[in-house]
């Protein structure tokens, strides 16, 4: 939600849906800049602000928006009712600042819908069992939307974002990128975890778990967006596409410890201190050398590179390792598609495409529906475009 | 509540009270300017904004303050808990924007106090029986404070304002004005209704009804303020003072209809249309003339003068009255004191003092503990000072 103009625009959009005969439950976030304003207020009082009182503070942001949006609808003659998370009521656990939804009472919403009212719910918030105000943490408004859609058994949960759908890859890197009509939850989860910023992973997981069809739409433009669902839509071709999209992540860094004695527990000895430093490890590779030692490589977020490197050097001393090396100028390229499950040879095709462009692969990691490679960061654009063309993603669905 | 600096200052003040061994329940209002900011947002969406959604919006103002104040206390090592009206819970009727408190659950607050926590409650708000958010309207935070003090059987309800107590009269008009150590509820109610802006009438009424001792203090300076209670304090003299204070009201206007036939129901015929126009009438005077007609005079708020005059002219036509006249350059001066009950001659002393200064009295109205006169507005300062001196209010208590 942006300014008042944005609220007015959303009201107009909702009226269009309402006039088309839909019952509407709308989940909104805070107005643009409002959450940051509140966080700054909190930090003026306590730079370490967190816990119960921070949630009391932050939830006011969405509460302002629900009231204004309800007013905007009522002014236009459309009955509307706003609800805070506490009012709905959305019950969460008591993990302040990052609570998880436990249950949703929806009798009141159902009743309002039956009376022809548009229901507007504050995203991102709930109350624990003792009625303390909680927030759901990052991406919380999307999660609220999905949870409500599940509770109400809605036909569809539409998420309005600043993009008009999910693309085969980032159009800023590959102008030929094409908007997907549909994508599966599993593919979307891989895309999201690989760096696509369209939706928060948590909301997609939630939708997947409760099988709520999710549609990503633009807040600003008309269009059908992308439907995220368990199956391909009615416009599916006989065969699912091999590859749905290409994801990439620039924020990668790689660390290697060479010549570690290959004994049980060595992986834990290396990664334990990294985890203790609260650093998330992504890809992990272990090769056995002929001399009974092993080389151990893993990737972390680029921001954690220095800390991880220092930690690894300490570990290397303890383990009498030969050497520690690293590279924070790398990126990860991934191809994602449920079609991989039933088609062999996709990995080798991927490696061939990259090889044809002279791109050296530093690491490889695979899952059932994705293959990721780490390459030098200078190859990012070239690699994405080559894969996009090589797998014919610009063609029709 | 002003800025963050103000919140920090309040936290420090509370810590002083806490260290002195007091259990504290603190009711706070929105930060300075915040309520106006929210009202402006609402008016951008709907210039006529009111009703349910306006309350959802406005209550965020206090919610921000309770969170920040609780953070400020916790940061200083003092356990604190914030509560919205809904959380307390403060149940009101469902008159949005001007709800009245029906009941307060205080188990949770009592429990927090027992655990040594400072409890911080958002003023001005509650929920109706259907859990809709309501606001108490103007002066609502004071009312919340008094209601909580009554529910918790608190020793005292302290109201921090921008003045350091209740004065014998407005010190801006009479520099000799003296802060009162104590004043009775009845006197305070008369003072408030006569224009003294120290406290909202509603909070005083509420405190009186539930017999909650109320202390008006400065937010900025130290001092004992003024205790408002049913009896004079322990430092009372043998005799209560005759007069506690002099109130005045600049916003008065007077209307007169002359030569109305003196028949039953004529008062209603004159004042009915005024009430229908939602204009509040203050003083009312009716004199019988020798010729069987009557002159009827009343006062209204100066803002309502034009409307009331037009209405009265219409009525005059219907009643075949002789004449309609008015004056919107008048003020009301009042002396207030429970001592009047047991002392005769106070009215005549008042009239004598004014007469000595050449001040002509236009209307007189009396109640058990106050005497009000209407005079030309040019006499306001002179009248106040003369009465203050004449009743020896600058002397010691």
Contacts between the chains, C-beta under 8 A, distances in Angstrom:
chain1	res1	chain2	res2	distance
A	4	B	41	6.7
A	4	B	44	4.6
A	4	B	45	6.2
A	7	B	45	6.7
A	8	B	45	7.3
A	38	B	64	7.1
A	41	B	4	6.7
A	41	B	64	7.1
A	41	B	68	6.2
A	42	B	67	7.5
A	42	B	68	6.9
A	42	B	71	6.3
A	44	B	4	4.6
A	45	B	4	6.2
A	45	B	7	6.6
A	45	B	8	7.2
A	45	B	68	5.3
A	45	B	71	4.7
A	45	B	72	5.0
A	45	B	75	6.7
A	46	B	71	4.9
A	46	B	72	7.3
A	46	B	74	7.5
A	46	B	75	4.4
A	48	B	75	8.0
A	49	B	71	5.7
A	52	B	70	7.9
A	52	B	81	7.6
A	52	B	82	7.9
A	53	B	67	4.6
A	53	B	68	7.8
A	53	B	70	4.4
A	53	B	71	4.8
A	53	B	74	6.9
A	53	B	80	7.8
A	53	B	82	5.8
A	54	B	67	7.1
A	54	B	71	7.4
A	56	B	63	6.3
A	56	B	66	6.4
A	56	B	67	3.9
A	56	B	70	7.4
A	56	B	82	5.2
A	56	B	84	7.5
A	57	B	63	7.5
A	57	B	64	6.0
A	57	B	67	3.6
A	57	B	68	6.6
A	57	B	71	7.8
A	59	B	63	7.5
A	60	B	60	3.8
A	60	B	63	4.9
A	60	B	64	5.4
A	63	B	56	6.3
A	63	B	57	7.5
A	63	B	59	7.6
A	63	B	60	4.9
A	63	B	63	7.4
A	64	B	38	7.1
A	64	B	41	7.1
A	64	B	57	6.0
A	64	B	60	5.4
A	66	B	56	6.4
A	67	B	42	7.5
A	67	B	53	4.6
A	67	B	54	7.1
A	67	B	56	3.9
A	67	B	57	3.6
A	68	B	41	6.2
A	68	B	42	6.9
A	68	B	45	5.2
A	68	B	53	7.8
A	68	B	57	6.6
A	70	B	52	7.9
A	70	B	53	4.4
A	70	B	56	7.4
A	71	B	42	6.3
A	71	B	45	4.7
A	71	B	46	4.9
A	71	B	49	5.7
A	71	B	53	4.8
A	71	B	54	7.5
A	71	B	57	7.8
A	72	B	45	5.0
A	72	B	46	7.3
A	74	B	46	7.5
A	74	B	53	6.9
A	75	B	45	6.7
A	75	B	46	4.4
A	75	B	48	8.0
A	80	B	53	7.8
A	81	B	52	7.6
A	82	B	52	7.9
A	82	B	53	5.9
A	82	B	56	5.2
A	84	B	56	7.5
A	84	B	133	7.6
A	86	B	86	6.3
A	86	B	87	7.8
A	87	B	86	7.8
A	87	B	131	5.7
A	87	B	132	7.9
A	87	B	133	7.5
A	131	B	87	5.6
A	132	B	87	7.8
A	133	B	84	7.6
A	133	B	87	7.5
